[in-house]
Amino acid sequence: MKLPTRLIHNRSGNPARRTVNPPVERASTVLLPDREQLYNAKPGYGRMGLSVHRELEAAMCELEGASDARLTPSGLSACAVAIASCVSAGDSVLLSDSVYGPTRRFCEKRLKTMGVEAQRFDPRNADGLVDLIRPDTRAIILEAPGSLTFEISDTPRLTSIARERGIATIMDNTWSAGVFCQPLALGVDISVQALTKYVVGHADAFGGAVMTSDARYAGAIDDLLEDWGISLGADDAYAALRGTRTLSTRLHHHQASALKLASWLQEQPLVSDVIHPALPSHPDHEFWKRDFTGSSGLFSFVLQAASNHEVDAFLSALEVFELGFSWGGFESLIIPCDEQLTRLPGDWTGDRNGWLMRVHAGLEDTRDLMEDLDRGFAALANVKNT
Ligand SMILES: Cc1ncc(COP(=O)(O)O)c(C=O)c1O
């Protein structure tokens, strides 16, 4: 059946109406008035992004103190784009041992097929990193803090080592969401965020952003997005833009709640360690104080459980904390991390008295979260006593 022409030609946009938010233009085709503009207008095609994308890019530049921001369909694709834009066949990269697992897999597996070698370094050993730099090293990949084990490198030192040698530095800044840390001000060349986490904030959309203030990197990122045809859908861009409006308010709540929980966990008999950069006991606390203005809702603790049975007893007693991947949303989450920790030999994470548990403190009442963990500890104690 043919569609009536009137139904197709229904251009009802009202240019005189002002709204608080930009319109979500779900568009591949952009209609252009003449042949000259057909080939020169920007954006001339929906894949380049429209009003919502431009506002989101501007918001990300504002947050990160960047002059350029580009959007991708997920946090992982943002990491991959940032890294791939700095290398070509015959190059090598160095990546912190604490980076997000799939980013590491991208470097160690996908880059390899592209003729690029990847080697890991200990995020706490800047001198060791210098020894690993080779003439073909093009990029150093950081994450601050590591999102399972929370190491913070001496970023200004690493970026100056890299700059002296013409090596690009890339940092995953998802933990601070740009509210509590601006990597570019620490000398990092390209900052990356998984918008999926705090920016979207409601666990209902994916997105990634790549920020830089260096025109050379911005150009290389643009080329790569264009060549690979990578873009963020308008609805997800809108979800992220909306998230930016409440980001700082939410982050301050996540921060306060996580800090209360972390201090309280330090007092619990079945917890042997709490790993939170804002605690003075954290080995990188001084770097955190210097490079960050706050902390978010994500941290880890070591649960004194001796077996799967004991961990399961703890987890299944929880009613507020749910088991699930991702973080940064309004809901509290917990995961045992050991199954995804594949680290360099001798790494400190092997030297633990218990299971590494990662917590995301959501926006619930902190007292409810404590009561919930208490239920878990009671169940664990019960299993230990039987
Ligand atoms: C630190 C960090 N970076 C990047 C990502 C990837 O984000 P996405 O799930 O949007 O691909 C994640 C996801 O968990 C993450 O934790």
The ligand as an SDF file (V2000), in Angstrom:
LIG
                    3D

 16 16  0  0  0  0  0  0  0  0999 V2000
   35.6470    2.4770   33.9940 C   0  0  0  0  0  0  0  0  0  0  0  0
   34.7730    2.0490   32.8520 C   0  0  0  0  0  0  0  0  0  0  0  0
   35.0520    2.4940   31.6280 N   0  0  0  0  0  0  0  0  0  0  0  0
   34.3160    2.1310   30.5640 C   0  0  0  0  0  0  0  0  0  0  0  0
   33.2410    1.2910   30.7080 C   0  0  0  0  0  0  0  0  0  0  0  0
   32.4610    0.8740   29.4960 C   0  0  0  0  0  0  0  0  0  0  0  0
   31.2440    1.5320   29.4240 O   0  0  0  0  0  0  0  0  0  0  0  0
   30.0370    0.9130   28.5770 P   0  0  0  0  0  0  0  0  0  0  0  0
   29.4210   -0.1410   29.4060 O   0  0  0  0  0  0  0  0  0  0  0  0
   29.1650    2.0750   28.2930 O   0  0  0  0  0  0  0  0  0  0  0  0
   30.6390    0.3650   27.3300 O   0  0  0  0  0  0  0  0  0  0  0  0
   32.9130    0.8090   31.9720 C   0  0  0  0  0  0  0  0  0  0  0  0
   31.7500   -0.1120   32.1420 C   0  0  0  0  0  0  0  0  0  0  0  0
   31.5510   -0.7170   33.1650 O   0  0  0  0  0  0  0  0  0  0  0  0
   33.7000    1.1850   33.0770 C   0  0  0  0  0  0  0  0  0  0  0  0
   33.4490    0.7170   34.3080 O   0  0  0  0  0  0  0  0  0  0  0  0
  1  2  1  0
  2  3  1  0
  2 15  2  0
  3  4  2  0
  4  5  1  0
  5  6  1  0
  5 12  2  0
  6  7  1  0
  7  8  1  0
  8  9  2  0
  8 10  1  0
  8 11  1  0
 12 13  1  0
 12 15  1  0
 13 14  2  0
 15 16  1  0
M  END
$$$$
